[in-house]
Amino acid sequence: MKQIFLLSIAVLTFISTEAQTKINGITFPDTYPAGKEKLVINGGGTRVKYWMDMYVASLYLTSKSKEDAAIVSANSSMAIRMCIVSGLISSDKMISAVNEGFEKSTGGKMEPLKDKIEKFKNSFSDPITKGDVFDIVYTGEKVSIYKNGKLKSEIEGLEFKKAVFGIWLGSDPADSDLKEGMLGK
């Protein structure tokens, strides 16, 4: 019986010591499973609006990079995890922010991606509460959006992926400090 107890302690210790990174009080795993690949955390930061923290986000890539344009245009697996830290974020506010992000990331040329953008925005239509976690994952030429681990939608296309990741990593990002943090700078 003592051996089983000691084995249980050893297993729990191993599980709880999985490498993690703490970003502004939120713990992120150092790796992220994306399809058949294991992504590594590249960096992260906090989306701040009107001096208030909205969400903490991290970027996962196949290998670390500080090259924003290369990341946005790459046809390789990657993910963004967003942890909501404010009760002020509503579904409507998130959809509006995402729409503004697409406007900036596409340089105002949203029309060719209109249906895909609408589907993406609908992924945020359920009520959003503090503590919710959104994962935006690109694998195999499709973007998958998860809320609290539940698949909300999948949208195909590399050009769409570029527009999505351009929201946070493009030349006119949602938050320049968050972008720098996600790039590990």
C-alpha contacts under 8 A as a table, 3 or more apart, distances in Angstrom:
res1	aa1	res2	aa2	distance
1	M	4	I	5.23
1	M	5	F	6.37
2	K	5	F	5.07
2	K	6	L	6.21
3	Q	6	L	5.10
3	Q	7	L	6.02
4	I	7	L	5.02
4	I	8	S	6.06
5	F	8	S	5.09
5	F	9	I	6.32
6	L	9	I	5.08
6	L	10	A	6.21
7	L	10	A	5.04
7	L	11	V	6.20
8	S	11	V	5.15
8	S	12	L	6.16
9	I	12	L	5.16
9	I	13	T	6.02
10	A	13	T	5.10
10	A	14	F	6.17
11	V	14	F	5.09
11	V	15	I	6.18
12	L	15	I	5.08
12	L	16	S	6.05
13	T	16	S	5.21
13	T	17	T	6.10
14	F	17	T	5.30
14	F	18	E	6.83
15	I	18	E	5.80
18	E	29	P	7.51
19	A	29	P	6.28
19	A	30	D	5.52
19	A	31	T	7.93
20	Q	27	T	6.44
20	Q	28	F	5.56
20	Q	29	P	4.37
20	Q	30	D	4.87
21	T	27	T	5.68
21	T	28	F	5.21
21	T	29	P	6.19
21	T	30	D	6.04
22	K	25	G	5.90
22	K	26	I	5.40
22	K	27	T	4.34
22	K	28	F	6.10
23	I	26	I	5.24
23	I	27	T	6.35
23	I	28	F	7.41
23	I	44	G	6.54
23	I	45	G	6.34
23	I	56	V	7.30
24	N	45	G	7.08
24	N	46	T	7.19
24	N	56	V	7.23
26	I	56	V	7.17
26	I	83	C	7.78
28	F	58	S	7.57
29	P	32	Y	6.88
29	P	41	I	7.60
30	D	40	V	5.81
30	D	41	I	5.15
31	T	38	K	6.26
31	T	39	L	5.34
31	T	40	V	4.51
31	T	41	I	5.93
31	T	60	Y	7.47
32	Y	38	K	5.62
32	Y	39	L	4.94
32	Y	40	V	6.36
32	Y	41	I	7.56
32	Y	60	Y	6.87
32	Y	79	A	7.97
33	P	36	K	7.19
33	P	37	E	5.96
33	P	38	K	4.64
33	P	39	L	6.14
34	A	37	E	5.20
34	A	38	K	6.04
34	A	39	L	6.71
34	A	77	S	6.82
34	A	78	M	7.41
34	A	79	A	7.76
34	A	137	V	7.05
34	A	138	Y	7.77
34	A	139	T	6.64
35	G	38	K	7.98
35	G	139	T	6.55
37	E	62	T	7.60
37	E	77	S	7.59
38	K	62	T	7.00
39	L	60	Y	5.53
39	L	61	L	5.05
39	L	62	T	4.72
39	L	63	S	7.17
39	L	77	S	7.67
39	L	78	M	6.86
39	L	79	A	7.99
40	V	60	Y	5.20
40	V	61	L	5.51
40	V	62	T	6.13
40	V	63	S	6.37
40	V	64	K	7.12
41	I	58	S	6.96
41	I	59	L	5.91
41	I	60	Y	4.40
41	I	61	L	6.56
41	I	64	K	7.47
42	N	58	S	7.32
42	N	59	L	5.46
42	N	60	Y	5.39
42	N	61	L	6.37
42	N	63	S	7.72
42	N	64	K	5.25
42	N	65	S	6.90
42	N	182	M	6.25
42	N	183	L	6.26
42	N	184	G	5.91
43	G	58	S	5.65
43	G	59	L	5.73
43	G	60	Y	7.60
43	G	181	G	5.51
43	G	182	M	4.10
43	G	183	L	5.63
43	G	184	G	4.48
43	G	185	K	7.97
44	G	56	V	7.28
44	G	57	A	5.39
44	G	58	S	3.97
44	G	59	L	6.09
44	G	178	L	6.67
44	G	179	K	7.81
44	G	181	G	4.65
44	G	182	M	3.98
44	G	183	L	7.34
44	G	184	G	6.99
45	G	56	V	5.62
45	G	57	A	5.64
45	G	58	S	6.63
45	G	177	D	7.30
45	G	178	L	4.75
45	G	179	K	7.60
45	G	180	E	7.96
45	G	181	G	4.93
45	G	182	M	6.22
46	T	53	D	6.43
46	T	54	M	7.21
46	T	55	Y	5.74
46	T	56	V	4.27
46	T	57	A	6.20
46	T	177	D	7.76
46	T	178	L	5.52
47	R	53	D	5.97
47	R	54	M	5.49
47	R	55	Y	5.35
47	R	56	V	6.18
47	R	57	A	7.54
47	R	174	A	7.88
47	R	175	D	6.15
47	R	177	D	7.96
47	R	178	L	5.88
48	V	51	W	5.92
48	V	52	M	5.32
48	V	53	D	4.55
48	V	54	M	5.70
48	V	55	Y	7.58
48	V	175	D	7.23
49	K	52	M	5.36
49	K	53	D	6.60
49	K	54	M	6.80
53	D	56	V	7.80
53	D	85	V	6.77
53	D	86	S	6.53
54	M	84	I	6.32
54	M	85	V	5.63
54	M	86	S	5.00
54	M	88	L	7.57
54	M	89	I	6.88
55	Y	82	M	6.21
55	Y	83	C	5.36
55	Y	84	I	4.35
55	Y	85	V	4.97
55	Y	86	S	6.72
56	V	82	M	5.70
56	V	83	C	5.23
56	V	84	I	6.62
56	V	85	V	6.94
57	A	80	I	6.68
57	A	81	R	5.34
57	A	82	M	4.27
57	A	83	C	6.17
57	A	178	L	7.80
57	A	182	M	7.64
58	S	80	I	5.60
58	S	81	R	5.31
58	S	82	M	6.74
58	S	182	M	5.90
59	L	78	M	7.47
59	L	79	A	5.86
59	L	80	I	4.65
59	L	81	R	6.68
59	L	182	M	5.47
59	L	183	L	7.71
60	Y	78	M	5.44
60	Y	79	A	5.01
60	Y	80	I	6.24
61	L	64	K	6.22
61	L	65	S	7.84
61	L	77	S	6.65
61	L	78	M	4.66
61	L	79	A	6.77
62	T	76	S	7.47
62	T	77	S	6.52
62	T	78	M	6.71
65	S	68	D	7.95
65	S	71	I	7.55
65	S	183	L	6.67
65	S	184	G	7.88
66	K	183	L	4.80
66	K	184	G	6.52
66	K	185	K	7.17
67	E	70	A	5.39
67	E	71	I	6.20
67	E	183	L	7.36
68	D	71	I	5.19
68	D	72	V	6.21
68	D	169	L	5.69
68	D	170	G	6.82
68	D	183	L	7.13
69	A	72	V	5.17
69	A	73	S	6.17
69	A	169	L	7.57
69	A	170	G	6.90
70	A	73	S	5.29
70	A	74	A	5.79
71	I	74	A	5.21
71	I	169	L	7.99
72	V	161	K	7.78
72	V	162	K	5.21
72	V	163	A	7.94
72	V	165	F	5.66
72	V	166	G	5.91
72	V	169	L	6.74
72	V	170	G	7.08
73	S	162	K	5.69
75	N	141	E	7.17
75	N	158	L	6.68
76	S	138	Y	7.52
76	S	139	T	6.82
76	S	140	G	7.79
77	S	137	V	7.47
77	S	138	Y	5.22
77	S	139	T	4.66
77	S	140	G	7.29
78	M	137	V	5.96
78	M	138	Y	5.32
78	M	139	T	7.01
79	A	135	D	6.82
79	A	136	I	5.44
79	A	137	V	4.25
79	A	138	Y	6.08
80	I	135	D	5.74
80	I	136	I	5.17
80	I	137	V	6.55
81	R	133	V	6.96
81	R	134	F	5.75
81	R	135	D	4.51
81	R	136	I	6.47
82	M	133	V	5.61
82	M	134	F	5.09
82	M	135	D	6.39
83	C	131	G	6.36
83	C	132	D	6.00
83	C	133	V	4.55
83	C	134	F	6.56
84	I	87	G	7.98
84	I	89	I	7.78
84	I	129	T	7.19
84	I	130	K	5.20
84	I	131	G	5.26
84	I	132	D	5.40
84	I	133	V	6.28
85	V	130	K	5.24
85	V	131	G	6.08
86	S	89	I	6.06
86	S	129	T	7.74
86	S	130	K	5.34
87	G	90	S	7.74
87	G	129	T	5.96
87	G	130	K	4.99
89	I	93	K	6.13
89	I	94	M	6.54
89	I	128	I	6.72
89	I	129	T	7.17
89	I	130	K	7.81
90	S	93	K	5.16
90	S	94	M	6.14
90	S	127	P	6.58
90	S	128	I	5.45
90	S	129	T	7.33
91	S	94	M	5.16
91	S	95	I	6.12
91	S	124	F	5.76
91	S	125	S	5.43
91	S	126	D	6.41
91	S	127	P	5.54
91	S	128	I	5.61
92	D	95	I	5.17
92	D	96	S	6.11
92	D	125	S	7.39
93	K	96	S	5.07
93	K	97	A	6.10
94	M	97	A	5.04
94	M	98	V	6.06
94	M	124	F	6.87
95	I	98	V	5.08
95	I	99	N	6.08
95	I	121	K	5.53
95	I	122	N	7.79
95	I	124	F	6.42
95	I	125	S	7.54
96	S	99	N	5.08
96	S	100	E	6.24
97	A	100	E	5.07
97	A	101	G	6.11
98	V	101	G	4.86
98	V	102	F	6.22
98	V	121	K	6.89
98	V	167	I	7.66
99	N	102	F	5.15
99	N	103	E	6.25
99	N	117	I	7.91
99	N	121	K	7.47
100	E	103	E	5.01
100	E	104	K	6.36
101	G	104	K	5.20
101	G	105	S	6.00
101	G	166	G	7.93
101	G	167	I	4.77
101	G	168	W	7.84
101	G	173	P	7.25
101	G	174	A	6.16
102	F	105	S	4.98
102	F	106	T	5.86
102	F	108	G	7.79
102	F	110	M	7.03
102	F	117	I	7.79
102	F	163	A	6.32
102	F	164	V	6.95
102	F	166	G	7.82
102	F	167	I	6.12
103	E	106	T	5.59
103	E	107	G	6.03
103	E	108	G	4.76
103	E	109	K	7.16
103	E	110	M	6.49
104	K	107	G	5.11
104	K	108	G	6.26
104	K	167	I	7.11
104	K	172	D	6.13
104	K	173	P	7.48
105	S	108	G	7.68
105	S	163	A	5.50
105	S	164	V	7.59
105	S	166	G	4.97
105	S	167	I	5.36
105	S	170	G	6.01
105	S	171	S	7.53
105	S	172	D	6.82
105	S	173	P	7.44
106	T	109	K	5.18
106	T	110	M	6.04
106	T	163	A	5.99
106	T	166	G	7.91
107	G	110	M	7.91
109	K	112	P	7.19
110	M	113	L	5.44
110	M	114	K	5.78
110	M	117	I	8.00
111	E	114	K	4.85
113	L	116	K	5.34
113	L	117	I	5.94
113	L	160	F	6.71
114	K	117	I	5.17
114	K	118	E	6.25
115	D	118	E	5.16
115	D	119	K	6.32
116	K	119	K	5.09
116	K	120	F	6.17
116	K	155	I	6.48
116	K	160	F	7.34
117	I	120	F	4.99
117	I	121	K	6.11
118	E	121	K	5.09
118	E	122	N	6.16
119	K	122	N	5.10
119	K	123	S	6.74
119	K	153	S	7.33
119	K	155	I	7.62
120	F	123	S	5.36
120	F	124	F	7.67
120	F	145	I	7.70
120	F	153	S	7.13
120	F	155	I	7.47
121	K	124	F	5.68
121	K	125	S	7.13
122	N	125	S	5.00
123	S	126	D	7.54
123	S	145	I	6.83
123	S	152	K	5.42
123	S	153	S	6.31
124	F	127	P	7.70
124	F	128	I	7.57
128	I	132	D	6.69
129	T	132	D	5.80
132	D	147	K	7.04
132	D	148	N	6.07
133	V	147	K	5.75
133	V	148	N	5.01
133	V	149	G	7.76
134	F	145	I	7.05
134	F	146	Y	5.50
134	F	147	K	4.58
134	F	148	N	6.22
134	F	149	G	7.78
135	D	144	S	7.87
135	D	145	I	5.73
135	D	146	Y	5.01
135	D	147	K	6.56
135	D	148	N	7.99
135	D	149	G	7.71
136	I	143	V	6.71
136	I	144	S	5.81
136	I	145	I	4.70
136	I	146	Y	6.55
137	V	143	V	5.50
137	V	144	S	5.12
137	V	145	I	6.43
138	Y	141	E	6.72
138	Y	142	K	5.59
138	Y	143	V	4.46
138	Y	144	S	6.36
138	Y	161	K	7.04
139	T	142	K	5.64
139	T	143	V	6.70
141	E	156	E	5.84
141	E	157	G	5.36
141	E	158	L	5.61
141	E	161	K	7.84
142	K	154	E	6.46
142	K	155	I	5.38
142	K	156	E	4.01
142	K	157	G	5.71
142	K	158	L	7.25
142	K	161	K	7.33
143	V	154	E	5.52
143	V	155	I	5.12
143	V	156	E	6.13
143	V	157	G	7.74
143	V	161	K	6.35
144	S	151	L	7.10
144	S	152	K	7.59
144	S	153	S	5.82
144	S	154	E	4.36
144	S	155	I	6.50
145	I	151	L	5.99
145	I	152	K	5.53
145	I	153	S	5.46
145	I	154	E	6.43
146	Y	149	G	5.44
146	Y	150	K	5.10
146	Y	151	L	4.36
146	Y	152	K	5.33
146	Y	153	S	7.38
147	K	150	K	5.24
147	K	151	L	6.58
147	K	152	K	6.62
151	L	154	E	7.93
155	I	160	F	7.89
156	E	160	F	7.23
156	E	161	K	8.00
157	G	160	F	5.31
157	G	161	K	6.37
158	L	161	K	4.92
158	L	162	K	6.23
159	E	162	K	5.11
159	E	163	A	6.47
160	F	163	A	5.09
160	F	164	V	6.26
161	K	164	V	5.05
161	K	165	F	6.16
162	K	165	F	5.43
162	K	166	G	5.77
163	A	166	G	4.95
163	A	167	I	6.59
164	V	167	I	5.53
164	V	168	W	7.85
165	F	168	W	5.77
165	F	169	L	5.97
165	F	170	G	7.24
166	G	169	L	4.79
166	G	170	G	4.01
166	G	171	S	7.58
166	G	173	P	6.93
167	I	170	G	5.99
167	I	172	D	7.71
167	I	173	P	5.42
167	I	174	A	5.97
168	W	173	P	4.84
168	W	174	A	5.53
168	W	175	D	7.00
168	W	178	L	7.61
168	W	179	K	5.90
169	L	172	D	7.87
169	L	173	P	5.69
169	L	179	K	5.60
170	G	173	P	5.25
172	D	176	S	7.85
173	P	176	S	5.85
173	P	179	K	6.88
175	D	178	L	5.26
175	D	179	K	6.24
176	S	179	K	4.95
176	S	180	E	6.26
177	D	180	E	5.11
177	D	181	G	6.24
178	L	181	G	5.04
178	L	182	M	6.11
179	K	182	M	5.11
179	K	183	L	6.21
180	E	183	L	5.10
180	E	184	G	6.38
180	E	185	K	5.30
181	G	184	G	5.01
181	G	185	K	5.67
182	M	185	K	7.58
